[in-house]
C-alpha cells in the first residue's frame, strides 16, 4: 500500500522532509546555545565586582575592549581637539545629547571622550568648551557603538558637528587623525552651558552580557525552529495518510460518485420528438 512512497513525486517530498527536520533542529539548538551563553555571561558578570571600582590602568593596557575590560577605568593623557554632539540620547528618561570631545594622545591617535550629557536638542545648543592644554582623564572604558546599540542614529543626515554613533569607523571620516576603537565616559560632572551642569553618562554593560530583550529573542527563536520541525513531520504524516486512504478506496471500489448522476442514477436519454424533421407524419424515420 505504501509503494507510492517510492514514486518520483514522493522522493522529492521525502528528501525535503529529511533535510528540513535536521536543519530546524540544528537552528533551534544553535539559538538555544546563544541564550545559554547569554545566561552564563550574565551570571559571571553578577559574580564579578563592579568594573568601575577597580584600579585605573593606562588605556593601551586595556585594549582591545572586551567583556572583561569594558567598564574598567582607563587613564589617557593628551590635548582636546575636535568636539561633536551626539543627539537623541536619553538619561533618566529625559531626551538630550552627549558632548563628545576628541583627546589627542602622544601616540597620535585620538580617544573619544564623552564629557557629559545635556538635556534638550543638540541643534543650536551652546555647550562648555573642553579644557585647554594637556590634561589627564580617567574614564570608564566602552567599546565602539554599532547600529544595534541603544540610541544610535545610523540613518545619517545630521547637521554639521553632530554624529549619530560613537565609533572609530564613523569618527575617522570626520577628523584628520586616527581614532582609537574605543571611547570613555567621564564619571564626574563638568560645568555646563545654557542647559545647566553636564551630567556624567554611566557606563553601559558590555553587549551580550545581560538578560536583555535579545537574549529572550534567542529563546523565542528556539521555540519557533522546534515547532517548525514538528509541523514538517506532522504534514508529512498527514500527506502519507491521505495518499494511503485514497489508494485503499480505489482498491475497494469506493470511487467518488459521478457528480453528473442524480439520486436515481445516470440520467436516461431524452426521447426523440415525433415531429422532428427527420421523421414523417406517422413518426417513421425518413430514409
C-alpha positions in Angstrom: 0.0 0.0 0.0 2.9 2.3 0.7 4.7 1.7 -2.6 3.7 5.2 -3.6 6.5 6.5 -1.3 9.0 5.3 -4.0 7.4 7.3 -6.8 9.4 10.4 -8.1 6.9 12.8 -6.6 7.2 11.3 -3.2 11.0 11.1 -3.5 11.0 14.9 -3.7 8.7 15.2 -0.6 10.8 12.7 1.4 14.0 14.5 0.5 12.6 17.8 1.7 11.5 16.3 5.0 14.8 14.5 5.5 16.7 17.8 5.0 14.2 20.2 6.7 13.9 18.5 10.1 17.7 18.2 10.9 18.1 21.8 9.7 15.3 23.1 12.0 16.7 21.1 14.9 20.2 22.4 14.3 19.0 26.1 14.1 16.9 25.6 17.3 19.8 24.1 19.1 22.1 27.0 18.0 19.6 29.6 19.2 19.3 27.8 22.5 23.1 27.8 22.8 23.1 31.5 22.2 20.6 32.0 25.0 22.5 29.8 27.4 25.7 31.7 26.6 24.0 35.0 27.5 22.7 33.5 30.7 26.2 32.3 31.6 27.7 35.6 30.8 25.1 37.3 33.0 25.8 35.0 35.9 29.5 35.6 35.6 29.0 39.4 35.4 26.9 39.2 38.6 29.8 37.5 40.4 32.4 39.9 39.3 33.0 43.2 41.2 31.8 46.4 39.6 34.4 47.3 36.9 34.3 51.0 37.8 35.5 50.2 41.3 38.7 48.6 40.1 42.0 50.4 39.8 42.5 52.6 36.8 45.0 51.4 34.2 46.6 53.1 31.1 44.4 53.0 28.1 46.7 50.8 26.0 46.8 48.1 28.6 43.0 47.6 28.4 42.7 47.4 24.7 41.0 45.8 22.8 37.8 46.3 24.7 36.1 43.0 25.6 33.6 41.8 28.3 36.4 41.9 30.9 37.8 45.3 30.2 34.5 47.0 29.4 33.6 49.5 32.1 37.2 49.5 33.6 38.6 52.9 34.4 41.2 53.9 31.8 43.7 56.7 32.0 44.8 58.7 29.0 46.8 62.0 28.6 46.6 64.4 25.7 45.0 67.6 24.5 41.4 68.1 23.4 40.8 68.8 19.7 37.6 68.5 17.8 34.2 68.4 19.6 30.9 66.8 18.5 27.4 66.5 19.8 25.6 63.1 19.9 21.9 63.8 19.7 19.0 61.5 20.7 20.5 60.1 23.9 18.3 59.6 27.0 19.3 59.9 30.6 16.9 59.4 33.5 14.1 59.2 30.9 14.9 62.6 29.6 15.8 63.4 26.0 19.2 65.1 25.4 22.6 64.7 23.8 26.2 63.7 24.7 29.1 66.2 24.5 31.9 64.2 22.8 35.4 65.6 22.7 38.4 64.1 20.9 41.5 63.7 23.1 44.7 63.6 21.0 47.3 61.5 22.8 51.1 61.3 22.4 50.7 58.3 20.1 48.9 60.5 17.5 45.6 58.7 18.0 42.6 60.4 19.5 40.4 58.9 22.2 36.7 59.9 22.1 35.7 61.2 25.5 32.0 61.7 26.5 32.4 64.6 28.9 28.7 64.6 29.9 25.1 64.9 28.9 22.8 67.9 28.5 19.0 68.0 28.1 17.2 69.3 25.0 18.1 69.4 21.4 21.6 69.3 20.1 20.8 71.7 17.2 21.9 75.2 18.1 22.9 74.2 21.6 25.7 76.1 23.4 27.9 73.7 25.3 31.0 74.2 27.5 34.3 74.2 25.7 36.8 71.5 26.5 39.7 72.3 28.9 42.8 73.7 27.1 46.3 72.4 27.4 47.5 68.9 28.3 45.0 67.0 30.5 44.9 63.6 32.0 41.4 62.0 32.0 40.2 58.9 33.8 37.0 57.5 32.3 35.1 54.2 32.1 36.1 52.3 29.0 33.5 51.5 26.4 33.5 49.5 23.1 32.7 51.4 19.9 29.0 51.5 19.2 27.3 49.8 16.3 23.9 50.0 14.5 22.4 47.8 17.2 23.5 49.9 20.2 20.8 51.8 22.1 20.3 55.4 21.0 22.4 55.1 17.8 21.2 57.1 14.8 22.5 55.1 11.8 20.4 56.9 9.2 22.8 59.9 8.9 21.8 63.2 7.6 22.7 65.0 10.8 23.8 68.7 10.9 27.5 69.5 10.9 29.2 69.0 14.2 26.9 66.1 15.2 27.4 62.3 15.0 24.9 59.6 15.5 27.3 56.8 16.5 30.4 56.8 18.8 32.5 54.6 16.6 36.1 54.8 15.2 34.7 53.9 11.8 32.4 57.0 11.9 34.7 59.5 13.5 37.8 58.7 11.4 35.9 60.2 8.4 35.4 63.5 10.3 38.8 64.2 11.7 42.3 64.2 10.1 43.9 61.8 12.6 43.5 58.1 13.7 40.9 57.3 16.3 41.0 54.6 19.0 38.5 51.8 18.5 37.0 52.6 22.0 35.8 55.6 24.0 35.5 56.6 27.6 32.8 58.3 29.6 33.8 60.6 32.5 32.4 59.6 35.9 32.4 63.1 37.2 30.3 66.0 36.0 31.7 69.2 34.4 30.2 72.7 34.5 27.5 73.1 31.9 26.4 75.7 29.5 22.9 77.1 28.9 21.3 73.7 29.8 22.9 73.6 33.2 25.6 71.4 34.6 26.5 68.4 32.4 25.6 65.1 33.9 28.0 62.2 33.8 26.9 59.3 31.4 27.0 56.0 33.2 28.9 53.2 31.5 26.8 50.6 29.8 27.2 46.9 30.3 29.1 45.1 27.5 26.9 43.8 24.7 25.7 40.3 25.2 26.4 40.1 28.9 22.9 40.6 30.2 19.5 39.1 30.0 18.1 41.7 27.7 15.4 41.5 25.0 17.9 40.0 22.6 18.5 37.1 25.0 14.8 36.3 25.1 14.6 36.7 21.4 17.0 33.8 21.1 14.8 31.7 23.3 11.8 32.6 21.2 13.6 31.6 18.0 14.5 28.3 19.6 10.8 27.5 20.1 9.9 28.6 16.6 12.5 26.3 15.0 11.4 23.3 17.0 7.7 24.0 16.3 8.5 24.2 12.6 10.3 20.9 12.7 7.3 19.3 14.3 5.0 20.9 11.7 7.0 19.5 8.8 6.8 16.0 10.4 3.1 16.4 11.0 2.3 17.5 7.5 4.4 14.5 6.1 2.4 12.0 8.1 -0.9 13.7 7.1 0.0 13.5 3.4 1.1 9.9 3.6 -2.2 9.0 5.4 -4.3 10.8 2.8 -2.5 9.1 0.0 -2.8 5.7 1.6 -6.6 6.2 2.2 -7.1 7.2 -1.4 -5.4 4.1 -2.7 -7.4 1.9 -0.3 -10.7 3.4 -1.5 -9.7 2.7 -5.1 -8.8 -0.9 -4.3 -12.2 -1.4 -2.6 -14.1 0.2 -5.4 -15.1 3.2 -3.3 -14.6 5.7 -6.0 -16.3 9.1 -5.7 -19.9 9.3 -7.2 -20.2 10.9 -10.6 -21.4 14.4 -10.0 -23.5 14.3 -13.2 -25.6 11.4 -11.9 -28.7 12.2 -10.0 -30.2 10.4 -7.0 -31.9 7.9 -9.3 -28.6 7.0 -11.1 -27.4 8.2 -14.5 -29.9 10.3 -16.4 -31.9 8.5 -19.1 -31.5 9.7 -22.7 -34.3 12.2 -23.8 -37.0 10.7 -26.0 -36.9 11.7 -29.7 -39.5 14.2 -30.8 -42.0 12.5 -33.3 -42.3 15.9 -35.0 -38.7 16.0 -35.8 -37.7 17.0 -39.4 -36.1 13.6 -39.7 -39.5 11.8 -39.3 -42.6 11.7 -41.4 -46.1 12.4 -40.2 -46.6 8.9 -38.9 -43.4 9.1 -37.0 -41.5 6.8 -39.3 -37.9 7.8 -39.7 -37.2 9.3 -43.2 -34.6 7.3 -45.1 
